[in-house]
Amino acid sequence: MKTSDKIYIAGHTGLVGSAIIRLLEGKGFTNIVTSTSSNLDLREQNQVKQFFKKEKPQYVFLAAAKVGGIMANQTYPAEFIYDNLLIQSNIINEAYHNEVEKLLFLGSSCIYPKNALQPIREEYLLSDYLEPTNDAYAIAKIAGIKMCQAYAKQYGCRFISVMPTNLYGPCDNYNIQNAHVLPALIRKFHEAKIAEKDNVTVWGTGSPRREFLHVDDAANACFFLMENYEHTEIINIGLGKDNTIAEIALLIKEITRFEGKLVFDESKPDGTPRKLLNVDKINALGWHSQIDLENGIRNTYTDFEERYDYYVTQKERTVFGNNNV
């Protein structure tokens, strides 16, 4: 990609999209196209068609999706599958019709089977049953992968699909009702500290293992793959290390300086027992993560403290149901 190329970031206000913009701007890219959901509803085929016809982007980072944690996925499965199928289908199809040079589709590690061998290799896709607490979202993402592969096979499109592990960082969703575990814990511990509460409750047993990658690392990987990866086979993006939820909670407790107790609500679901991605494929190409977990969480918490009012008011009102997040 040249710094003058027109690049469309779908989902630019979200966690990954905003990180990609920070990266591109830092590298001197000057022709970045975005549009908020109030101006462009990505679920509406005609709106997406007119947008691509007008803008004619050369490259597309498809980071737009409806996302959420276990509670949101269990409460709104119809919206998770419907909205995500429409968003990605409209963008992928219009990218083909408008001769986009290359598209990167951002998937999710939840596409892999619940009980996949660890660490999870790319070829484990569709080898067994999905985790039922987020299967609607996972099926939508799998459909996006297969659509990119189908367009590449039939039309010769340069459409690639990347599978990031659990991400965190600036511009995350901190809404307790639908956030992922790490940002939800950051907010819980911060507010418990401010309110001088005696304890913080964490869903589940604390035993599931999760891998967390800072979003700036993920953005760097996406840029690297856009420039260096041409295969239709999916490719994982991750840290290559995991921790238990209990370990993550204790680390956040320390970083936020919360002095109360940690309580695990074992009546709540744990989700997938373990989810660690095999990153041999991307490492062999020359990419490696640079941000370790502790420093990444400290950076994220500093950002959360400084922008607390934004995250719990303005962003919280729009994050769930906003198709560009």
Secondary structure, 3 states (H helix, E strand, C coil): CCCCCCEEEECCCCHHHHHHHHHHHHCCCCCEECCCCCCCCCCCHHHHHHHHHHHCCCEEEECCCCCCCHHHHHHCHHHHHHHHHHHHHHHHHHHHHCCCCEEEEECCHHHCCCCCCCCECHHHCCCCCCCHHHHHHHHHHHHHHHHHHHHHHHHCCCEEEEEECEEECCCCCCCCCCCCHHHHHHHHHHHHHHCCCCEEEEECCCCCEECEEEHHHHHHHHHHHHHHCCCCCCEEECCCCCEEHHHHHHHHHHHHCCCCEEEEECCCCCCCCEECECCHHHHHHCCCCCCCHHHHHHHHHHHHHHCHHHHHHHHHHHHCCCCCC
